[in-house]
Amino acid sequence: MNVRQAPEFPQWPQYDENEREGLIRALEQGQWWRMGGNEVDSFEREFAEFHGAAHALAVTNGTHALELALQCMGVGPGTEVVVPAFTFISSSQAAQRLGAVAVPVDVDPHTYNIDVAAAAAAVTPRTRAIMPVHMAGFLADMDALSKLSADTGVPLLQDAAHAHGARWQGKRVGELGTVAAFSFQNGKLMTAGEGGAVLFPDTEMYETAFLRHSCGRPRTDRRYLHQIAGSNLRLNEFSAAVLRAQLGRVEEQITTRQQRWAVLSPLLDAIDGVVPQRADERTDFPSHYMAMFRVPGIGEEDRNALVDRLVAAGVPAFAAFRAIYRTDAFWEVGAPDETPDQIAERCPHTEAISKDCVWLHHRVLLAGEQDMHRTAEIIADVVAAV
């Protein structure tokens, strides 16, 4: 195999004087937690406005964002949450840690997003939430999901960890009428190393979430009159200052990724045996958290070897998520009364994708246009050698 010279991809995370100035600003204000400072409050206002939401609440990480949102939606022991079987494990564990049962359902083989018909079939009287995950920043079918929610009375929680700034038919995530959770972990489209946020469409749920994320304590309390059960999920002022700077450049970076994906995707499609992820065309502003493609029929072992060869060739590649029901963690608590093979039988697309899918870090899509051609050439060489 003739492995070509690797493209020059930019580093991630990216930062400049805006992050430095924000950190100094947070330092010198003299109050480093959200109850005394201004950075978290300012970030929440800016993040909510950017996404068209009524309210945003910043929290410690994306997993906690999901867990807090589910708790505020009434998820707990004796309830169920419908989740895609192909997703990062936090989507299910957020429900399971609340004592609920996570019910995995299959995904679309092209978008890798939750299959709406499969989600509908999984709804029971115990279902308290349906959780679409916007895989790689390509939004799930929010029209069909909204209808399913209206028909069943089960609310949606958008896992938007990949979908900062994305739009569905011109609507931003916060304009779609549901609760949505984001992550700011180190690899995400905007980051402070860790962090998360929840968007709320109504004030009542937001106020409940605020109490729960601050040990159940009201903002002005001076006598430890905790009103509701909660935990300490508060984001610190330094992280918020960094995130304010990150938010300032995220839309420009997404636009660049869209332009590069428009080049890379058809190049991948032209490689024998490679099928790039396809977006529902109604996602008219995808955020491209990953550049994903499948090599159907390759098998998990060969797929993993392919990823290793791409990494050796200088391409930041990763194996796709394992089906959540194929992990030991899923079965520790809050699992359905089924076996992994029984779930797999109704999740054939998840079974295939988790074995034949590869994703490239989104910094690939921040490189130059010519680098997209070089990346595709390397992928073609590696796939041909498998």
C-alpha angles and dihedrals in degrees: 000000000000105000109200128222110284120249117246107253122191119248124256134250098041124203143162140174091308091069091044092050091047093052092049090047091053091045096050097046085076096225116088102182128070097252092063105027138066105223100082093045091049094047092050092053092047094045093048091049092048091055098038094245130144093226140010126194118197116216141176099272145340095266090055089047090059093043094050093046092050092048090053089050091059099261114154143111113344094023134101135219122201111222134171113261090222106065142091111292094248090075091066099029092058088064095038093053088058090056095257127129115249110217112201119211132183127268136223110273093224106039095027087222127130116292104238095207090051090049091050091051090053097054114111134167087271095056112114101170144014113212118203112190114210096223113216090345095300104127121235118242096287094176094059092038092051090052090049090051092049093047095048101031089233112133125228126237111197112215094209097169088127098035110073107155095359121143136208113208089336094312120119120227092260091052094060094085100244140096112270132192128208137190130216096188116149096271097045126109089262121019150177092183089269135008142108143204139207124211117211126194094203136045098228095060091042091054091049090050091049091056093046093049091052102050091272092293123138118236095250098038115133099166103056094253097162107192103191140016112272147131139237104273096145119142116229126240096247094056091047091052090054092047092053088058092045091051090056093067104029097096093051090049091049090052090053091050091051091053092049094046088053086061100037099044097063090043089056091045089056092057112098109250097012124112117183122214111270125215126219100252089232087072090085096171109034116183098215100218088171137015100228133186139165133224098201115218096012097119128225098272094051091043090055090049089050090054091050091052092049091051090049088053091055100260115128097231131162138187112254122254117291114241103270093233089056091067127085090226093064092060099048095086138349097023123147121255093263139094123249090251092052091053090045090055090063093039104057095147092052090050091054099041094049089056103040106031128103129187132200123212113259091242085076087070091053091063124094125286092252088055088062089061092048091048092052091048091054092048091050091051093048095045091049090054096052 
